[in-house]
Structure formats: C-alpha cells, structure tokens
C-alpha cells in the first residue's frame, strides 16, 4: 500500500497513523488495515502490487431454477 494522506490529529486516534506511516511511502500491511485505509482514502494499492482473487472468481454464477 502507498500512503496518500494522513488523517487529522483527532481522526482515527486508535490507529496512531501519524507515528507509523509517512505520505508517499509504500508499506506491506495486513489485509484488514489496508482495506480500511483505502476505503478511508488514506492509501492506495502501490504500483506492481498483486491483488488476490477469490478461488471461484472466474466461474460463472449458478442460476437458480424456479
């Protein structure tokens, strides 16, 4: 993940992001933390990062017959 911004001092206090990360730097993060930071707008996937796919991603969904 690449950190693109950091929260203000009173936001997301429990993660203490300002002490742990620097804007523009790339980090290997646990999936849940990385997803949280992306959703919050503080991180993005770094160039060259691989994305995991679900095991059944390529299969077509099954149709339910009524």
mmCIF file as gemmi writes it, N, C-alpha and C atoms, coordinates in Angstrom:
data_model
loop_
_atom_site.group_PDB
_atom_site.id
_atom_site.type_symbol
_atom_site.label_atom_id
_atom_site.label_alt_id
_atom_site.label_comp_id
_atom_site.label_asym_id
_atom_site.label_entity_id
_atom_site.label_seq_id
_atom_site.pdbx_PDB_ins_code
_atom_site.Cartn_x
_atom_site.Cartn_y
_atom_site.Cartn_z
_atom_site.occupancy
_atom_site.B_iso_or_equiv
_atom_site.pdbx_formal_charge
_atom_site.auth_seq_id
_atom_site.auth_asym_id
_atom_site.pdbx_PDB_model_num
ATOM 1 N N . UNK Axp A 1 ? 0.828 -1.161 0 1 0 ? 1 A 1
ATOM 2 C CA . UNK Axp A 1 ? 0 0 0 1 0 ? 1 A 1
ATOM 3 C C . UNK Axp A 1 ? 0.882 1.236 0 1 0 ? 1 A 1
ATOM 4 N N . UNK Axp A 2 ? 0.406 2.251 -0.687 1 0 ? 2 A 1
ATOM 5 C CA . UNK Axp A 2 ? 1.076 3.55 -0.646 1 0 ? 2 A 1
ATOM 6 C C . UNK Axp A 2 ? 0.181 4.502 0.127 1 0 ? 2 A 1
ATOM 7 N N . UNK Axp A 3 ? 0.745 5.165 1.114 1 0 ? 3 A 1
ATOM 8 C CA . UNK Axp A 3 ? 0.011 6.134 1.905 1 0 ? 3 A 1
ATOM 9 C C . UNK Axp A 3 ? -0.091 7.425 1.096 1 0 ? 3 A 1
ATOM 10 N N . UNK Axp A 4 ? -1.33 7.888 0.88 1 0 ? 4 A 1
ATOM 11 C CA . UNK Axp A 4 ? -1.539 9.089 0.062 1 0 ? 4 A 1
ATOM 12 C C . UNK Axp A 4 ? -1.906 10.307 0.908 1 0 ? 4 A 1
ATOM 13 N N . UNK Axp A 5 ? -2.381 10.098 2.12 1 0 ? 5 A 1
ATOM 14 C CA . UNK Axp A 5 ? -2.664 11.194 3.041 1 0 ? 5 A 1
ATOM 15 C C . UNK Axp A 5 ? -2.784 10.611 4.442 1 0 ? 5 A 1
ATOM 16 N N . UNK Axp A 6 ? -2.763 11.481 5.417 1 0 ? 6 A 1
ATOM 17 C CA . UNK Axp A 6 ? -2.916 11.053 6.801 1 0 ? 6 A 1
ATOM 18 C C . UNK Axp A 6 ? -4.095 11.795 7.414 1 0 ? 6 A 1
ATOM 19 N N . UNK Axp A 7 ? -4.771 11.154 8.362 1 0 ? 7 A 1
ATOM 20 C CA . UNK Axp A 7 ? -5.903 11.819 8.996 1 0 ? 7 A 1
ATOM 21 C C . UNK Axp A 7 ? -5.439 12.988 9.866 1 0 ? 7 A 1
ATOM 22 N N . UNK Axp A 8 ? -6.375 13.892 10.159 1 0 ? 8 A 1
ATOM 23 C CA . UNK Axp A 8 ? -6.088 14.972 11.095 1 0 ? 8 A 1
ATOM 24 C C . UNK Axp A 8 ? -5.831 14.368 12.465 1 0 ? 8 A 1
ATOM 25 N N . UNK Axp A 9 ? -5.274 15.14 13.353 1 0 ? 9 A 1
ATOM 26 C CA . UNK Axp A 9 ? -4.889 14.628 14.666 1 0 ? 9 A 1
ATOM 27 C C . UNK Axp A 9 ? -6.044 14.03 15.462 1 0 ? 9 A 1
ATOM 28 N N . UNK Axp A 10 ? -7.26 14.507 15.286 1 0 ? 10 A 1
ATOM 29 C CA . UNK Axp A 10 ? -8.385 13.994 16.077 1 0 ? 10 A 1
ATOM 30 C C . UNK Axp A 10 ? -9.176 12.889 15.377 1 0 ? 10 A 1
ATOM 31 N N . UNK Axp A 11 ? -8.722 12.438 14.212 1 0 ? 11 A 1
ATOM 32 C CA . UNK Axp A 11 ? -9.389 11.37 13.478 1 0 ? 11 A 1
ATOM 33 C C . UNK Axp A 11 ? -8.64 10.049 13.656 1 0 ? 11 A 1
ATOM 34 N N . UNK Axp A 12 ? -9.36 8.959 13.774 1 0 ? 12 A 1
ATOM 35 C CA . UNK Axp A 12 ? -8.806 7.6 13.869 1 0 ? 12 A 1
ATOM 36 C C . UNK Axp A 12 ? -7.667 7.532 14.887 1 0 ? 12 A 1
ATOM 37 N N . UNK Axp A 13 ? -7.908 8.025 16.08 1 0 ? 13 A 1
ATOM 38 C CA . UNK Axp A 13 ? -6.884 8.047 17.127 1 0 ? 13 A 1
ATOM 39 C C . UNK Axp A 13 ? -6.348 6.67 17.485 1 0 ? 13 A 1
ATOM 40 N N . UNK Axp A 14 ? -7.222 5.662 17.464 1 0 ? 14 A 1
ATOM 41 C CA . UNK Axp A 14 ? -6.799 4.334 17.916 1 0 ? 14 A 1
ATOM 42 C C . UNK Axp A 14 ? -5.752 3.68 17.01 1 0 ? 14 A 1
ATOM 43 N N . UNK Axp A 15 ? -5.611 4.133 15.772 1 0 ? 15 A 1
ATOM 44 C CA . UNK Axp A 15 ? -4.613 3.543 14.87 1 0 ? 15 A 1
ATOM 45 C C . UNK Axp A 15 ? -3.267 4.272 14.911 1 0 ? 15 A 1
ATOM 46 N N . UNK Axp A 16 ? -3.222 5.48 15.415 1 0 ? 16 A 1
ATOM 47 C CA . UNK Axp A 16 ? -1.992 6.261 15.532 1 0 ? 16 A 1
ATOM 48 C C . UNK Axp A 16 ? -1.203 6.269 14.217 1 0 ? 16 A 1
ATOM 49 N N . UNK Axp A 17 ? -1.883 6.589 13.127 1 0 ? 17 A 1
ATOM 50 C CA . UNK Axp A 17 ? -1.283 6.533 11.792 1 0 ? 17 A 1
ATOM 51 C C . UNK Axp A 17 ? -0.146 7.526 11.597 1 0 ? 17 A 1
ATOM 52 N N . UNK Axp A 18 ? -0.223 8.679 12.225 1 0 ? 18 A 1
ATOM 53 C CA . UNK Axp A 18 ? 0.787 9.711 12.025 1 0 ? 18 A 1
ATOM 54 C C . UNK Axp A 18 ? 2.166 9.291 12.539 1 0 ? 18 A 1
ATOM 55 N N . UNK Axp A 19 ? 2.218 8.435 13.522 1 0 ? 19 A 1
ATOM 56 C CA . UNK Axp A 19 ? 3.509 7.96 14.04 1 0 ? 19 A 1
ATOM 57 C C . UNK Axp A 19 ? 4.047 6.772 13.245 1 0 ? 19 A 1
ATOM 58 N N . UNK Axp A 20 ? 3.15 6.013 12.631 1 0 ? 20 A 1
ATOM 59 C CA . UNK Axp A 20 ? 3.548 4.767 11.976 1 0 ? 20 A 1
ATOM 60 C C . UNK Axp A 20 ? 3.859 4.919 10.494 1 0 ? 20 A 1
ATOM 61 N N . UNK Axp A 21 ? 3.243 5.905 9.803 1 0 ? 21 A 1
ATOM 62 C CA . UNK Axp A 21 ? 3.347 5.976 8.351 1 0 ? 21 A 1
ATOM 63 C C . UNK Axp A 21 ? 3.72 7.378 7.878 1 0 ? 21 A 1
ATOM 64 N N . UNK Axp A 22 ? 4.302 7.443 6.68 1 0 ? 22 A 1
ATOM 65 C CA . UNK Axp A 22 ? 4.652 8.702 6.03 1 0 ? 22 A 1
ATOM 66 C C . UNK Axp A 22 ? 3.989 8.738 4.657 1 0 ? 22 A 1
ATOM 67 N N . UNK Axp A 23 ? 3.437 9.889 4.299 1 0 ? 23 A 1
ATOM 68 C CA . UNK Axp A 23 ? 2.801 10.064 2.997 1 0 ? 23 A 1
ATOM 69 C C . UNK Axp A 23 ? 3.828 9.81 1.893 1 0 ? 23 A 1
ATOM 70 N N . UNK Axp A 24 ? 3.407 9.045 0.884 1 0 ? 24 A 1
ATOM 71 C CA . UNK Axp A 24 ? 4.267 8.726 -0.25 1 0 ? 24 A 1
ATOM 72 C C . UNK Axp A 24 ? 5.071 7.446 -0.092 1 0 ? 24 A 1
ATOM 73 N N . UNK Axp A 25 ? 5.159 6.922 1.116 1 0 ? 25 A 1
ATOM 74 C CA . UNK Axp A 25 ? 5.907 5.692 1.36 1 0 ? 25 A 1
ATOM 75 C C . UNK Axp A 25 ? 5.011 4.482 1.11 1 0 ? 25 A 1
ATOM 76 N N . UNK Axp A 26 ? 5.632 3.365 0.784 1 0 ? 26 A 1
ATOM 77 C CA . UNK Axp A 26 ? 4.929 2.121 0.495 1 0 ? 26 A 1
ATOM 78 C C . UNK Axp A 26 ? 5.172 1.137 1.636 1 0 ? 26 A 1
ATOM 79 N N . UNK Axp A 27 ? 4.108 0.444 2.048 1 0 ? 27 A 1
ATOM 80 C CA . UNK Axp A 27 ? 4.176 -0.49 3.172 1 0 ? 27 A 1
ATOM 81 C C . UNK Axp A 27 ? 3.45 -1.782 2.838 1 0 ? 27 A 1
ATOM 82 N N . UNK Axp A 28 ? 3.923 -2.883 3.407 1 0 ? 28 A 1
ATOM 83 C CA . UNK Axp A 28 ? 3.186 -4.154 3.381 1 0 ? 28 A 1
ATOM 84 C C . UNK Axp A 28 ? 2.298 -4.137 4.62 1 0 ? 28 A 1
ATOM 85 N N . UNK Axp A 29 ? 0.994 -4.189 4.408 1 0 ? 29 A 1
ATOM 86 C CA . UNK Axp A 29 ? 0.055 -4.088 5.514 1 0 ? 29 A 1
ATOM 87 C C . UNK Axp A 29 ? -0.849 -5.308 5.581 1 0 ? 29 A 1
ATOM 88 N N . UNK Axp A 30 ? -1.355 -5.616 6.774 1 0 ? 30 A 1
ATOM 89 C CA . UNK Axp A 30 ? -2.362 -6.671 6.875 1 0 ? 30 A 1
ATOM 90 C C . UNK Axp A 30 ? -3.587 -6.279 6.036 1 0 ? 30 A 1
ATOM 91 N N . UNK Axp A 31 ? -4.281 -7.261 5.524 1 0 ? 31 A 1
ATOM 92 C CA . UNK Axp A 31 ? -5.401 -7.031 4.617 1 0 ? 31 A 1
ATOM 93 C C . UNK Axp A 31 ? -6.455 -6.101 5.208 1 0 ? 31 A 1
ATOM 94 N N . UNK Axp A 32 ? -6.868 -6.334 6.434 1 0 ? 32 A 1
ATOM 95 C CA . UNK Axp A 32 ? -7.932 -5.531 7.029 1 0 ? 32 A 1
ATOM 96 C C . UNK Axp A 32 ? -7.5 -4.068 7.192 1 0 ? 32 A 1
ATOM 97 N N . UNK Axp A 33 ? -6.283 -3.832 7.646 1 0 ? 33 A 1
ATOM 98 C CA . UNK Axp A 33 ? -5.802 -2.466 7.802 1 0 ? 33 A 1
ATOM 99 C C . UNK Axp A 33 ? -5.673 -1.786 6.438 1 0 ? 33 A 1
ATOM 100 N N . UNK Axp A 34 ? -5.122 -2.499 5.452 1 0 ? 34 A 1
ATOM 101 C CA . UNK Axp A 34 ? -5.001 -1.943 4.108 1 0 ? 34 A 1
ATOM 102 C C . UNK Axp A 34 ? -6.338 -1.569 3.513 1 0 ? 34 A 1
ATOM 103 N N . UNK Axp A 35 ? -7.309 -2.439 3.644 1 0 ? 35 A 1
ATOM 104 C CA . UNK Axp A 35 ? -8.647 -2.159 3.119 1 0 ? 35 A 1
ATOM 105 C C . UNK Axp A 35 ? -9.272 -0.959 3.83 1 0 ? 35 A 1
ATOM 106 N N . UNK Axp A 36 ? -9.099 -0.882 5.132 1 0 ? 36 A 1
ATOM 107 C CA . UNK Axp A 36 ? -9.629 0.246 5.898 1 0 ? 36 A 1
ATOM 108 C C . UNK Axp A 36 ? -9.015 1.556 5.427 1 0 ? 36 A 1
ATOM 109 N N . UNK Axp A 37 ? -7.705 1.566 5.219 1 0 ? 37 A 1
ATOM 110 C CA . UNK Axp A 37 ? -7.034 2.789 4.784 1 0 ? 37 A 1
ATOM 111 C C . UNK Axp A 37 ? -7.439 3.188 3.369 1 0 ? 37 A 1
ATOM 112 N N . UNK Axp A 38 ? -7.64 2.201 2.491 1 0 ? 38 A 1
ATOM 113 C CA . UNK Axp A 38 ? -8.097 2.507 1.126 1 0 ? 38 A 1
ATOM 114 C C . UNK Axp A 38 ? -9.509 3.095 1.163 1 0 ? 38 A 1
ATOM 115 N N . UNK Axp A 39 ? -10.399 2.462 1.9 1 0 ? 39 A 1
ATOM 116 C CA . UNK Axp A 39 ? -11.787 2.935 1.985 1 0 ? 39 A 1
ATOM 117 C C . UNK Axp A 39 ? -11.84 4.344 2.571 1 0 ? 39 A 1
ATOM 118 N N . UNK Axp A 40 ? -10.994 4.626 3.56 1 0 ? 40 A 1
ATOM 119 C CA . UNK Axp A 40 ? -10.976 5.94 4.202 1 0 ? 40 A 1
ATOM 120 C C . UNK Axp A 40 ? -10.284 6.994 3.336 1 0 ? 40 A 1
ATOM 121 N N . UNK Axp A 41 ? -9.612 6.546 2.259 1 0 ? 41 A 1
ATOM 122 C CA . UNK Axp A 41 ? -8.948 7.487 1.368 1 0 ? 41 A 1
ATOM 123 C C . UNK Axp A 41 ? -7.529 7.838 1.764 1 0 ? 41 A 1
ATOM 124 N N . UNK Axp A 42 ? -6.942 7.085 2.687 1 0 ? 42 A 1
ATOM 125 C CA . UNK Axp A 42 ? -5.593 7.365 3.142 1 0 ? 42 A 1
ATOM 126 C C . UNK Axp A 42 ? -4.523 6.553 2.421 1 0 ? 42 A 1
ATOM 127 N N . UNK Axp A 43 ? -4.919 5.535 1.644 1 0 ? 43 A 1
ATOM 128 C CA . UNK Axp A 43 ? -3.949 4.674 0.964 1 0 ? 43 A 1
ATOM 129 C C . UNK Axp A 43 ? -4.499 4.223 -0.379 1 0 ? 43 A 1
ATOM 130 N N . UNK Axp A 44 ? -3.594 3.71 -1.203 1 0 ? 44 A 1
ATOM 131 C CA . UNK Axp A 44 ? -3.948 3.121 -2.49 1 0 ? 44 A 1
ATOM 132 C C . UNK Axp A 44 ? -3.016 1.939 -2.721 1 0 ? 44 A 1
ATOM 133 N N . UNK Axp A 45 ? -3.399 1.059 -3.634 1 0 ? 45 A 1
ATOM 134 C CA . UNK Axp A 45 ? -2.501 -0.041 -3.973 1 0 ? 45 A 1
ATOM 135 C C . UNK Axp A 45 ? -1.269 0.533 -4.648 1 0 ? 45 A 1
ATOM 136 N N . UNK Axp A 46 ? -0.129 0.079 -4.236 1 0 ? 46 A 1
ATOM 137 C CA . UNK Axp A 46 ? 1.113 0.544 -4.838 1 0 ? 46 A 1
ATOM 138 C C . UNK Axp A 46 ? 1.285 -0.089 -6.208 1 0 ? 46 A 1
ATOM 139 N N . UNK Axp A 47 ? 1.921 0.612 -7.117 1 0 ? 47 A 1
ATOM 140 C CA . UNK Axp A 47 ? 2.164 0.084 -8.454 1 0 ? 47 A 1
ATOM 141 C C . UNK Axp A 47 ? 2.964 -1.207 -8.343 1 0 ? 47 A 1
ATOM 142 N N . UNK Axp A 48 ? 2.543 -2.216 -9.078 1 0 ? 48 A 1
ATOM 143 C CA . UNK Axp A 48 ? 3.226 -3.507 -9.042 1 0 ? 48 A 1
ATOM 144 C C . UNK Axp A 48 ? 2.703 -4.435 -7.961 1 0 ? 48 A 1
ATOM 145 N N . UNK Axp A 49 ? 1.734 -3.986 -7.184 1 0 ? 49 A 1
ATOM 146 C CA . UNK Axp A 49 ? 1.149 -4.846 -6.15 1 0 ? 49 A 1
ATOM 147 C C . UNK Axp A 49 ? 0.256 -5.882 -6.812 1 0 ? 49 A 1
ATOM 148 N N . UNK Axp A 50 ? 0.239 -7.052 -6.248 1 0 ? 50 A 1
ATOM 149 C CA . UNK Axp A 50 ? -0.656 -8.076 -6.782 1 0 ? 50 A 1
ATOM 150 C C . UNK Axp A 50 ? -1.947 -8.063 -5.98 1 0 ? 50 A 1
ATOM 151 N N . UNK Axp A 51 ? -3.03 -8.411 -6.641 1 0 ? 51 A 1
ATOM 152 C CA . UNK Axp A 51 ? -4.332 -8.479 -5.985 1 0 ? 51 A 1
ATOM 153 C C . UNK Axp A 51 ? -4.732 -9.94 -5.859 1 0 ? 51 A 1
ATOM 154 N N . UNK Axp A 52 ? -5.23 -10.288 -4.714 1 0 ? 52 A 1
ATOM 155 C CA . UNK Axp A 52 ? -5.718 -11.651 -4.513 1 0 ? 52 A 1
ATOM 156 C C . UNK Axp A 52 ? -7.111 -11.773 -5.117 1 0 ? 52 A 1
ATOM 157 N N . UNK Axp A 53 ? -7.405 -12.941 -5.651 1 0 ? 53 A 1
ATOM 158 C CA . UNK Axp A 53 ? -8.726 -13.216 -6.199 1 0 ? 53 A 1
ATOM 159 C C . UNK Axp A 53 ? -9.345 -14.371 -5.434 1 0 ? 53 A 1
ATOM 160 N N . UNK Axp A 54 ? -10.65 -14.324 -5.312 1 0 ? 54 A 1
ATOM 161 C CA . UNK Axp A 54 ? -11.347 -15.434 -4.678 1 0 ? 54 A 1
ATOM 162 C C . UNK Axp A 54 ? -11.164 -16.68 -5.531 1 0 ? 54 A 1
ATOM 163 N N . UNK Axp A 55 ? -11.179 -17.837 -4.92 1 0 ? 55 A 1
ATOM 164 C CA . UNK Axp A 55 ? -10.949 -19.087 -5.636 1 0 ? 55 A 1
ATOM 165 C C . UNK Axp A 55 ? -11.963 -19.314 -6.744 1 0 ? 55 A 1
ATOM 166 N N . UNK Axp A 56 ? -13.182 -18.835 -6.556 1 0 ? 56 A 1
ATOM 167 C CA . UNK Axp A 56 ? -14.217 -19.074 -7.557 1 0 ? 56 A 1
ATOM 168 C C . UNK Axp A 56 ? -14.462 -17.851 -8.443 1 0 ? 56 A 1
ATOM 169 N N . UNK Axp A 57 ? -13.55 -16.916 -8.491 1 0 ? 57 A 1
ATOM 170 C CA . UNK Axp A 57 ? -13.735 -15.662 -9.22 1 0 ? 57 A 1
ATOM 171 C C . UNK Axp A 57 ? -14.031 -15.869 -10.694 1 0 ? 57 A 1
ATOM 172 N N . UNK Axp A 58 ? -13.411 -16.805 -11.332 1 0 ? 58 A 1
ATOM 173 C CA . UNK Axp A 58 ? -13.565 -16.99 -12.776 1 0 ? 58 A 1
ATOM 174 C C . UNK Axp A 58 ? -14.797 -17.796 -13.168 1 0 ? 58 A 1
ATOM 175 N N . UNK Axp A 59 ? -15.412 -18.462 -12.223 1 0 ? 59 A 1
ATOM 176 C CA . UNK Axp A 59 ? -16.61 -19.248 -12.551 1 0 ? 59 A 1
ATOM 177 C C . UNK Axp A 59 ? -17.821 -18.354 -12.705 1 0 ? 59 A 1
ATOM 178 N N . UNK Axp A 60 ? -18.688 -18.728 -13.583 1 0 ? 60 A 1
ATOM 179 C CA . UNK Axp A 60 ? -19.956 -18.015 -13.733 1 0 ? 60 A 1
ATOM 180 C C . UNK Axp A 60 ? -20.867 -18.363 -12.586 1 0 ? 60 A 1
ATOM 181 N N . UNK Axp A 61 ? -21.656 -17.399 -12.119 1 0 ? 61 A 1
ATOM 182 C CA . UNK Axp A 61 ? -22.589 -17.716 -11.034 1 0 ? 61 A 1
ATOM 183 C C . UNK Axp A 61 ? -23.626 -18.735 -11.488 1 0 ? 61 A 1
ATOM 184 N N . UNK Axp A 62 ? -24.016 -19.586 -10.584 1 0 ? 62 A 1
ATOM 185 C CA . UNK Axp A 62 ? -25.043 -20.591 -10.907 1 0 ? 62 A 1
ATOM 186 C C . UNK Axp A 62 ? -26.399 -19.934 -10.97 1 0 ? 62 A 1
ATOM 187 N N . UNK Axp A 63 ? -27.212 -20.43 -11.874 1 0 ? 63 A 1
ATOM 188 C CA . UNK Axp A 63 ? -28.577 -19.934 -11.995 1 0 ? 63 A 1
ATOM 189 C C . UNK Axp A 63 ? -29.484 -20.817 -11.159 1 0 ? 63 A 1
ATOM 190 N N . UNK Axp A 64 ? -30.39 -20.171 -10.485 1 0 ? 64 A 1
ATOM 191 C CA . UNK Axp A 64 ? -31.367 -20.901 -9.689 1 0 ? 64 A 1
ATOM 192 C C . UNK Axp A 64 ? -32.619 -21.051 -10.525 1 0 ? 64 A 1
ATOM 193 N N . UNK Axp A 65 ? -33.076 -22.306 -10.708 1 0 ? 65 A 1
ATOM 194 C CA . UNK Axp A 65 ? -34.299 -22.56 -11.486 1 0 ? 65 A 1
ATOM 195 C C . UNK Axp A 65 ? -35.478 -22.598 -10.533 1 0 ? 65 A 1
ATOM 196 N N . UNK Axp A 66 ? -36.538 -21.944 -10.911 1 0 ? 66 A 1
ATOM 197 C CA . UNK Axp A 66 ? -37.75 -21.934 -10.094 1 0 ? 66 A 1
ATOM 198 C C . UNK Axp A 66 ? -38.786 -22.841 -10.686 1 0 ? 66 A 1
